[in-house]
Amino acid sequence: RKLFFATSAAVADRLTETFDFVWSTATAQWNLRWQVDGFLRANPTASDEDLKSRFALGSGIRGANLRRSCISSTWEAQQEMFARVLLIDFCALFEAWIDGTLETTAQDARHSKSLQFPTMNGRGFSVTLAALQANRSVELEHSIYPVLLSNRKNSLAKIENLLICYRFFKECRNSIIHHGGSSTQKTVESYVAFSSETALSLGVTEVPKHFAIAAAGDPVKLSLRGVVGFGEIVLKIVTTLDAELSRTIEAEAVFAKRWAELHGPRYNLPAGQQSQETRIKKLVRKLGLESPIDPIALLPMLRRRNLVAAI
């Protein structure tokens, strides 16, 4: 899957599962709406208990008010409710990924917040990333990193634009969580910055659908399609940062731990460069990684960390 850290693979899986779940759930809700409507048209005197007996019996679900959710609430309002839940989940998922990856690599947790902001006035993503990459691993950079770069979600050239998009949706989330859905000045400023982004600048087929915010206090409106598109933005940022952090000595330690746990220390490689290359490829794939572009280039690191026996 061309990702280095287990935390990144978990995020990719979670996002895929969420995409599948939300569309199938939204489709089910759409169908339930017209079924309830049709039932009530045929049985206008039906009670709430009748509705539960007809549509919820055997599900184990209690407390569902089908009349209110399917008749009183509009489809547009329900889509926005789906969007709110997704937005909160995606932001939490990204923050948890950053925290988990920094912990895995034994990096300073104080970097977490800076990685969520585009670079501005000597602060933000690029400055923080440079600090995190201070100790480079020559072997991983030469052998593993190029493979990670080939991930189609990798967007290093557009990362600052993606973070501008992220900040807008994150400020919308903050407005919903902390201000009852009313925008703040930060929401307005993040919208102004994001409004100039295009599909080309973000490297996507379409800019995630969103609504203008003219002034603080304006209600934050969400589009389900737009928030799903935001999930794709999160995946691109995770994929890109995963590759960039794989180039470090700290990532070497993660690699070495996984190797030792699975293959044991001082693994005996076969004689001959071609045989060694084939075996290293196989051993790396067993770690859940793609085959290295130059397996033999990993040997100095493997020897230095006592992961293979002296040859």
Residue, then its C-alpha position, 0 to 999 in steps of 0.5 A: r500500500k506504499l505507506f511506512f508507518a502502521t498508524s498511516a495504514a490504520v488511517a487509510d483503512r479507517l477512511t476507506e471503511t468510513f467512505d463505504f459506511v457513510w454512502s451505504t448508510a445515506t442510501a439506506q436513509w434515503n430509501l427509509r424516508w420514501q418507505v416511511d412516507g409511502f407507509l403513512r400515505a397508505n396508513p395516515t392514522a398509523s402511530d409511532e408504534d406502528l412505524k417502529s413495528r413495521f420498520a425497526l422490529g428485530s433491529g434492537i434499535r429503540g427510541a427511533n422517531l421515524r416520523r420525525s426523522c423521515i417526515s419532519s426532517t428534510w433530506e438536505a438537513q439529514q445530509e448535513m447531519f451526516a456531514r457534521v459527524l464525518l467532519i468531526d471524525f476526520c479531524a479527530l482521525f488526523e490529530a490522532w494520527i499525528d500524535g500516534t506517529l510522533e509517539t511511534t518515532a519518539q518525536d516531541a509531541r509539541h510538534s503536533k499542532s504545527l503540522q496542522f497549519p500551512t507555513m506562514n511567518g516562519r511557523g507551520f508545516s515546513v518549519t516543523l517538518a525540517a526539524l523532524q527530518a533533522n536526522r536523516s537515514v541515508e539507507l531509508e531515504h535511498s531505498i524505501y522513500p522513493v517507493l513511498l513517493s510513488n503512492r498516487k496519494n502522495s502530494l508533496a508539491k501541493i502540501e501547503n495548499l492541502l493544509i489551507c483546505y484542511r484549516f478551513f474545514k478544521e475551523c468549521r469543525n471548531s465552530i460547530i464544536h465550540h460555538g454552536g455552529s456559528s463561525t468565528q473570525k478564524t473561520v472567516e480568515s480560513y475561508v478567505a485563504f481557501s477560497s482561492e484554491t482550485a482543483l489544480s492547486l489541490g491536485v484533486t478532481e474537484v475542490p471539496k464543496h463548501f459554502a462561503i462565510a462572509a462574517a463572524g457569526d454566520p452559520v457554518k453550512l456543510s455539504l456531505r459530498g464536500v466533507v467526503g472530499f475533505g476526507e480525501i484531503v486528509l488521506k493525501i496529507v497523511t500519505t505525504l507526511d508518512a513518506e517524509l517522516s520515513r526518511t529519518i533515523e527515528a524511522e530507522a528505529v521503527f523499522a528495526k523494531r518491526w524487523a526484530e519482532l518478525h525476523g529476529p536479530r542477526y538474521n542470516l542472509p544467503a551468500g551472493q548479492q543477487s540472493q541477498e537482494t531477493r531475500i531482503k525484498k521478501l523480508v521487507r514485504k513481510l514487514g507490510l512494506e513495498s519492496p525497496i527500490d534498492p535492497i542492497a542499499l539497506l545492508p549498511m543499516l541492517r548491519r549497523r543495527n545488528l538486524v543481519a549477521a555479518i557476511 
